[in-house]
Amino acid sequence: MVQSARDADGIAVIDGCEVCCAKKLLEHMEIEPTRHVVVTQLGIAKNYETRWPSECVVRVKEALRGPAAELCTQITAGNETCCR
């Protein structure tokens, strides 16, 4: 699996909070993610549910697709909290 990750054209990492466990795991394997999103920075509260409302899924997908500058704007503009 590690070699597959190294050979990938790009890797998107979705972390649930600012601890960034997923990104740190990749860094330990010397793999740099192409995109990295921290869900709590998108106004989505950390929880242990296995199903998210569609608006939260859309928010994460948009963050992964958008350029970094656009992502910063989304984070600061989105003061509402999703998925509580």
PyMOL commands that set and color helices and strands:
alter all, ss='L'
color gray80, all
select helices_A, chain A and resi 2-7+21-28+39-42+54-65+68-77
alter helices_A, ss='H'
color red, helices_A
select strands_A, chain A and resi 12-15+35-38
alter strands_A, ss='S'
color yellow, strands_A
deselect
rebuild
show_as cartoon
